[in-house]
C-alpha cells in the first residue's frame, strides 16, 4: 500500500497543496501535519478585523472539516515535525513516532523575527503571527493605556490603525528612515505616514530601541536608542519574519533565506515540493530568486505544487499581488515596485482615492492603489498580459486603460 503524501505545515499553502493535488488527480493517501491545534485558517484578519471582533473565530478556517473528510485528507493537528529522513522517506514527530511518505510537501511558513533586548520577555510584550498570538493581543488591547509598536511594516501599521481607531495612544518606532522601507515605494510610505499622523499615531523614524523595562514582570516602558523613554503597557514587536527552513536544511535541502524551489515548486530532492512564505522561487517579474510573504504567493505556488505531485507540470508564473487594510483605506499592490525609475499618479491623493503606476525603462512593472479596486484588478490583467500604458496615459483619467487589455 502506498505511503502517499505527507504535508508539513498548517498554512494557506498546506491546505492548497492538498486541495490542488486531489483536483489534479492525486489518489494516494494525504496526511497534513500541523503544529497548531486547529485547521488551517486565514491569517490576514488577525491584525485587522479579528482584533476588533468584526471577524469571528468561526469565520477563520479556510475549509470546514467536511472538506478534509470528503477529500480523504487526514489532519494531524498539534503535532510538530521534528526531522526528515529523505533516504528512508520518513517524517519524525516531536511527540514520538514517525510517518512514512512517498512524496513530501513542505509549507512551514515563517515565524516572527525576535528582538534580542533586555525586557523582551516581559508580560505585555507580544508578537503577532498565529491565532494564539492574536487571542493574547485581543485580550490585552481593550485594557491597554499606552501602546508601542516596534517596527513600521504592514503588521505594525495594521495594528496601529486598529488601536488608534479604538482611541488608544500609539507610538511606532521604526529603525529605517521611512515606513515600509522594504515593501512599498517612498510615495506610498509618505502617504501612509501622513494618514497615521492625522489619526494621532506618533512616528519615531530612524529610531532604535535600547531596552524594554517593567516592574513585577509587567512591561511599563520602552527606552529608545537616544535615551527617550516611551510609556507602554502593551508592546508589539513587528520587525519582520524568518522563514522556517531548519527542518529542510537539516535534511540537506537547499536553503537561501528560504527553501529553494524551481518553477514547478520542486526542491533539490525530486520527491519533495514546497510552497508559501518559506520558499524562494525563480521570479520572472524580479529576474532572480524571490521570497514573497503573501496569500497570493502561497495559494498560487501551492496550486503548482499540487499539480506537480499529480504528475502535471504547470509552472508558477502568477503576477504577485498584496493588500493591506488601514483605517478606511484599502491599499492594493500588484507587481514589484523595486527597480522602477518613473511613476505616474492617477486619481487624487487628497481624496485618498488614487493609484500610482510604476515604470522601468518605459514599461509598467507595478501599481499601488488606494481605494481604487478597479485599477488594481486592471493592473493584474495588464501585467499578466505584458501590456503597458505610457506614463502619460496612466496619469490621464480620460484614457480608458481597459482598451489595452482588450487590444
Buried (B, 14 or more C-beta within 10 A) or exposed (E): EEBBBBBBBBBBBBBBBBBBBBBBEBEBBBBBBBBBEBBBBBBBBBBBBBBBEEBEEEEBBBBEEEBBEEBEBBBBBEBEBBBBEBEEBBBBBEEEEBBBBBBBBBBBBBBBEEBEBEBBEBEBBBBBBBBEBBBBBBEBBEEBEBBBBBBBBBBBBBBBBBBBEBEBBBBBBBBBEBBBBEBBBBBBBBBBBEBBEEBEBBBBBEBEBBEBBBEEEEBBBBBBBEEEEBEBBBBBBBBBBEBBBEBBEEBEBBBEEBBBBBBBBBBBBEEBBBBBBBBBBBBEBBEEBBBBBBBBBBBBBBBBBBBBBBEBEBBBEBBBBBBBBBBEBBBBBBBBBBEBEEBBBBBEBEEBBBBBBBBBEEEBBBBBBBBBEEBBBBBBBBBEEEBBBBBEBBBBEEBEBEEBEEE
